[in-house]
Amino acid sequence: MIINIFNSNNSYIQNDYKNTLTIVRMLSYLLNNGACSKKKLYERLEFYGYPTAYLDHALEKCFNYGLVSSDHGCRINDLNDSTEIKISNVTTTYFEKLIQKTSYLQYVCEDTPMPHEKIVPIDKKYPKPNSKSVTQKYADSRLESVKLFLEFLKTEELLEKNYIETHIDIKWKDYLFEFGIKLNNSYLSISDYIVETSLKQLSSNSNLEEI
């Protein structure tokens, strides 16, 4: 089973970047800082505005899909504040391989709440059974949906950046040192990481400037 790490709470609230980024930030923090207590993990994310309810949903999903583990069970109700949470090898696979694949991002496009203008309809991406339509047309639409998702993801991170720099007075680069993804001794936003590792060919016409 594969988890969509860009949908923590199934929230359709407009501009709810926390729904898109909670799981990513939670896993990135554990990757960058190592195993830590549930209390510390929550405190760091709550400091940056992530609601406890979102963290509970995200952590539950991470346990259910084997991305994290603990010595005190795998459900929120089994844990206490001192329970140590650590990532599994599955998380490493997601960050180093899966999110760099267009096939995974195509799935994500169809399972992440996004504005209507960022969605390519399913019937534009996949031919009907026994259809004799030109398959390249559908392949191009699937790639377009990935590009639109990356634009959406960039927008979500810009909203987060604005909130952090305006309301918490923390520089974005300092935030990414804690919650970004490390690549070649730099800590990147998740959208920049995807572009840098595998999707440069998609970014040329998508206005995906680094943030």
N, C-alpha and C positions, 0 to 999 in steps of 0.2 A: 504494500500500500504506500502511496506517495501523498505527502502533505503539501498543500499550498502554503508556503511560509509567508505569503503576502496577504493573508486574510485571517486575522486572529479572532474576530468577533462577529463576522457577517454583518457589519454595520453599513447601512446605506445612507448615513448622515453625510451631507455634502461636506467635502474638504476634511473628512475625518482621517487625517494621515496616521493617527495612532492605530487605527484598524489595520492599515496596510503594513506598518513598520514594527509593531510590538514584538512579534516573533523574531524578526530579523535582529532587532536591537538586543533582545534577550540572549539570543545565541551568540551574537557578536561579542557581547560583554563577557560571556563565559569563555569564548575562544581567546580573547585578549587578556583576561585577568585570571583564568584558571577557575577551579571549583570554588564555590563560596556558599555561605549559608543562604537559605531562602530569604531571611530577613534582610541581609545585605543586598541581595539581588533586587528585591522589591524596593528597598530604600533608594538605590541609585536610579532606578527607572521612575519611581514616583517623584523624585526630585526634579526630573525633567518633564513632569506633567502627565505621565502615563497612569491611567486610573487602575486601582487595585482590581476591579472587575475584569478589565482587559488582560491584566497580568495573569489572573487566575485562569481565564480561558486559554491564553497562550501557553501557559505552563502545562495545563491539562493536555492540550494537543501535542505538545512536545513529548510528554510522557507516553501518550497513546501511540505515537508514531516512532518511538524509540530514539528520539533525538537527544534526550537527556535521561539521567538516571540518578537514583539516590539510594541510601542504605535503609530508608524508612518507608518503602512502598513507592507506588507509582500513581497515586491519586492525591489531589489537593488535600483531601480530608485526612490522609495518612501522615501529612507533613506537619512539622512545627517550625518555629522561627529558626531554630538552630540546625535544622536538617541541611546537610551539605548536598548541593546540586552540582552535577558535573555533566559535561557534554559526552556524547558517545561518538564512535567512529562514523555513525550515520550522518551526524552534523557535518563532519569534515567532507563527506561525500557530497552533500548538498552544496556546500560552498565551493569546493574545488572542482566539481564536475557538473552536477545536475543543473544549477541555475545558469550555467554557461551554455546550455543546450537549447536551441530554439524549440525542440519538441516539448520540453518542460515548460518553457515560457508560453507556448501556445495553449497548453492546458491551463496555466495560470490566468491567461487572458479571459478564459471562459468561467473562472471561478472567483474572480476578484471584483467586488463592487467598484464600478468605475462610471464616470459620466458617459452619457449616451454617445457623445461625439467621439469617444475613444474606443468604441466597440465596433468590431467588424462582425456582421451577422454570420451565424453558423452556416447558413446556406450559401454564403459567399466564399467560405473557406473549404468546404468539403462537398464533393459531388454526391449526388444521389446514387443509391445502389444501381448497378448496371448502366450508369450514365456514360455516354460516349463524348462528353464534353472534354475540352482540352484541359489536361491536368495542370499545365503550367499556370493557367489563370488562377486556379485554386491555391497553388503553391505561393504565388505572388501575394494573394490575399492573406494567407497565413503569415507571411513575412511582414506584411503591412500591419497586421494586428499586433505583432511583437514590437514593432517600432512605435506604435501608438501606446502600448503598455509602458514602454521605456519612457516616453514623454510624460505619461501619467505619473510614473514612479518618480521622475525628476521633479515634477510639480509637488508631489507629496513631500519630498525631502526639502524643497525650498520653503514650504510652509513650516516644516519643523525647524529649519535653520532660522527663519524669521522669528519664530516663537522663542527659541533658545537665546538668540542674540539680543532680542528686545526685552523679554520678561525675566530672563535669568542672568543676563550679562555675562555669558560664557562664549568665548570665541568658537566658531564652528570647527576649526582644526583641533582644538583641545577636546571638543566633544567627540570627534571622530577618533581621536587617540584612545578613547574609552569604548566607543560604540561603533566605530567604523570597521572596515575589513582590510586587513594588512595585505599589501602587495608591493614587493620590491622595496621594503623598508618605509613605505608610505601607508597611511591609513585613509582609505577612500570611502565615499558614500556608496551605498549598495548599487545605485544606478551607474555611477562611474566605474565601479568594479566590474559590472557585467559588460559594459562597453569596452573597457580596457582588456579584458581577458578573452572575449570571443566575438563581440558584435560590432567591431569598428566598421564593417562593411554596411551595417544598417544605420549608423549614426550620421553618415555624411550629409543626408538630406533631411535630418530630423531635428536640427537645432538643439542638439544635446550638448550644450556647453558644460564644462566642469563646474561644480559648485563647491 
